[in-house]
Amino acid sequence: MTIRWSSGIIMTMSWMSTLCLIISHLNLYANGQDLSSSSLVETGPAYSTLSSSFKQQPQLNYGLCPGECSCNEALTTVDCSKRRLRNIPTPLPAQVEKLDLQGNALTLVQTDAFRGLKNLKILQLQDNQIDTIERGSFQDLLLLERL
């Protein structure tokens, strides 16, 4: 399936990758048609497959890669480096082990920025303009090895 992002980037992806993108509520277009429209999805040939997938799997942040970032297939590595980000993207995959946020325009680390990321081992925040880290920002990062 060919996917055109709202930014104009065109990618050819497998069906499973495409499903993950749809679930992550990105503004996607498939073959020139808007997939965010429920009427299109309900009448499209893949509606029954999509519908059963949504019913069988709870919509947690497992399987979601933030639109501003790139992730490996297992979602254990999330690369959000050098993207001119002003905020830490959400949602982040719960299984992430390495999160690269270096080289952005971050100024604040909020209390809930890394909430639930219990597997995070490497957090890269260098080359930002962080001037405020709220209390408790790193409290869930029990396995953190490098900051």
Contacts in CASP RR format, 6 or more apart in sequence:
PFRMAT RR
TARGET T0000
AUTHOR 0000-0000-0000
METHOD contacts of the structure
MODEL  1
MTIRWSSGIIMTMSWMSTLCLIISHLNLYANGQDLSSSSLVETGPAYSTL
SSSFKQQPQLNYGLCPGECSCNEALTTVDCSKRRLRNIPTPLPAQVEKLD
LQGNALTLVQTDAFRGLKNLKILQLQDNQIDTIERGSFQDLLLLERL
1 12 0 8 1.000
1 13 0 8 1.000
1 15 0 8 1.000
1 18 0 8 1.000
1 30 0 8 1.000
1 31 0 8 1.000
2 10 0 8 1.000
2 11 0 8 1.000
2 12 0 8 1.000
2 30 0 8 1.000
2 31 0 8 1.000
3 10 0 8 1.000
3 11 0 8 1.000
3 12 0 8 1.000
3 13 0 8 1.000
3 18 0 8 1.000
3 21 0 8 1.000
3 28 0 8 1.000
3 29 0 8 1.000
3 30 0 8 1.000
4 10 0 8 1.000
4 28 0 8 1.000
4 29 0 8 1.000
4 30 0 8 1.000
4 32 0 8 1.000
5 11 0 8 1.000
5 26 0 8 1.000
5 27 0 8 1.000
5 28 0 8 1.000
5 29 0 8 1.000
6 26 0 8 1.000
6 27 0 8 1.000
6 28 0 8 1.000
6 29 0 8 1.000
13 21 0 8 1.000
18 30 0 8 1.000
19 50 0 8 1.000
19 53 0 8 1.000
20 63 0 8 1.000
20 64 0 8 1.000
20 65 0 8 1.000
21 28 0 8 1.000
22 28 0 8 1.000
22 35 0 8 1.000
22 50 0 8 1.000
23 54 0 8 1.000
23 59 0 8 1.000
23 63 0 8 1.000
23 64 0 8 1.000
24 63 0 8 1.000
24 64 0 8 1.000
24 65 0 8 1.000
24 66 0 8 1.000
24 67 0 8 1.000
25 36 0 8 1.000
26 67 0 8 1.000
27 36 0 8 1.000
28 34 0 8 1.000
28 35 0 8 1.000
28 36 0 8 1.000
29 35 0 8 1.000
33 40 0 8 1.000
34 40 0 8 1.000
35 41 0 8 1.000
41 47 0 8 1.000
41 50 0 8 1.000
60 94 0 8 1.000
61 91 0 8 1.000
61 92 0 8 1.000
61 93 0 8 1.000
61 94 0 8 1.000
62 75 0 8 1.000
62 93 0 8 1.000
62 94 0 8 1.000
62 95 0 8 1.000
63 75 0 8 1.000
63 93 0 8 1.000
64 75 0 8 1.000
64 91 0 8 1.000
64 93 0 8 1.000
65 71 0 8 1.000
65 75 0 8 1.000
65 78 0 8 1.000
65 93 0 8 1.000
66 78 0 8 1.000
66 80 0 8 1.000
66 89 0 8 1.000
66 90 0 8 1.000
66 91 0 8 1.000
66 92 0 8 1.000
67 89 0 8 1.000
68 80 0 8 1.000
68 83 0 8 1.000
68 85 0 8 1.000
68 89 0 8 1.000
69 78 0 8 1.000
69 79 0 8 1.000
69 80 0 8 1.000
69 83 0 8 1.000
69 89 0 8 1.000
70 78 0 8 1.000
70 79 0 8 1.000
71 77 0 8 1.000
71 78 0 8 1.000
71 79 0 8 1.000
71 93 0 8 1.000
74 95 0 8 1.000
75 93 0 8 1.000
75 95 0 8 1.000
75 96 0 8 1.000
76 93 0 8 1.000
76 95 0 8 1.000
76 96 0 8 1.000
76 97 0 8 1.000
76 98 0 8 1.000
76 119 0 8 1.000
77 96 0 8 1.000
77 97 0 8 1.000
77 98 0 8 1.000
77 100 0 8 1.000
78 92 0 8 1.000
78 93 0 8 1.000
78 96 0 8 1.000
78 98 0 8 1.000
78 99 0 8 1.000
78 100 0 8 1.000
79 100 0 8 1.000
80 89 0 8 1.000
80 99 0 8 1.000
80 100 0 8 1.000
80 101 0 8 1.000
80 104 0 8 1.000
81 100 0 8 1.000
81 101 0 8 1.000
81 102 0 8 1.000
81 103 0 8 1.000
81 104 0 8 1.000
81 124 0 8 1.000
82 102 0 8 1.000
82 103 0 8 1.000
82 104 0 8 1.000
83 104 0 8 1.000
84 104 0 8 1.000
84 105 0 8 1.000
85 101 0 8 1.000
85 104 0 8 1.000
85 105 0 8 1.000
85 106 0 8 1.000
86 104 0 8 1.000
86 105 0 8 1.000
86 106 0 8 1.000
86 107 0 8 1.000
87 106 0 8 1.000
87 108 0 8 1.000
88 101 0 8 1.000
88 106 0 8 1.000
88 109 0 8 1.000
88 110 0 8 1.000
88 113 0 8 1.000
88 114 0 8 1.000
90 113 0 8 1.000
92 99 0 8 1.000
92 114 0 8 1.000
92 117 0 8 1.000
94 116 0 8 1.000
94 117 0 8 1.000
94 118 0 8 1.000
94 119 0 8 1.000
95 119 0 8 1.000
96 117 0 8 1.000
96 119 0 8 1.000
96 120 0 8 1.000
97 119 0 8 1.000
97 120 0 8 1.000
97 121 0 8 1.000
97 122 0 8 1.000
98 120 0 8 1.000
98 121 0 8 1.000
98 122 0 8 1.000
98 124 0 8 1.000
99 114 0 8 1.000
99 117 0 8 1.000
99 120 0 8 1.000
99 122 0 8 1.000
99 123 0 8 1.000
99 124 0 8 1.000
100 122 0 8 1.000
100 124 0 8 1.000
101 123 0 8 1.000
101 124 0 8 1.000
101 125 0 8 1.000
101 128 0 8 1.000
102 124 0 8 1.000
102 125 0 8 1.000
102 126 0 8 1.000
102 127 0 8 1.000
102 128 0 8 1.000
103 126 0 8 1.000
103 127 0 8 1.000
103 128 0 8 1.000
104 127 0 8 1.000
104 128 0 8 1.000
105 128 0 8 1.000
105 129 0 8 1.000
106 125 0 8 1.000
106 128 0 8 1.000
106 129 0 8 1.000
106 130 0 8 1.000
107 128 0 8 1.000
107 129 0 8 1.000
107 130 0 8 1.000
107 131 0 8 1.000
107 132 0 8 1.000
108 130 0 8 1.000
108 131 0 8 1.000
108 132 0 8 1.000
108 133 0 8 1.000
108 134 0 8 1.000
109 125 0 8 1.000
109 130 0 8 1.000
109 132 0 8 1.000
109 133 0 8 1.000
109 134 0 8 1.000
109 137 0 8 1.000
110 134 0 8 1.000
110 137 0 8 1.000
111 134 0 8 1.000
111 135 0 8 1.000
111 136 0 8 1.000
111 137 0 8 1.000
113 137 0 8 1.000
114 120 0 8 1.000
114 123 0 8 1.000
114 137 0 8 1.000
114 138 0 8 1.000
114 140 0 8 1.000
114 141 0 8 1.000
115 140 0 8 1.000
116 140 0 8 1.000
117 140 0 8 1.000
117 141 0 8 1.000
118 140 0 8 1.000
118 141 0 8 1.000
118 142 0 8 1.000
118 143 0 8 1.000
119 143 0 8 1.000
120 141 0 8 1.000
120 143 0 8 1.000
120 144 0 8 1.000
121 143 0 8 1.000
121 144 0 8 1.000
121 145 0 8 1.000
121 146 0 8 1.000
122 144 0 8 1.000
122 145 0 8 1.000
122 146 0 8 1.000
123 141 0 8 1.000
123 144 0 8 1.000
123 146 0 8 1.000
123 147 0 8 1.000
124 146 0 8 1.000
125 147 0 8 1.000
138 144 0 8 1.000
138 147 0 8 1.000
END
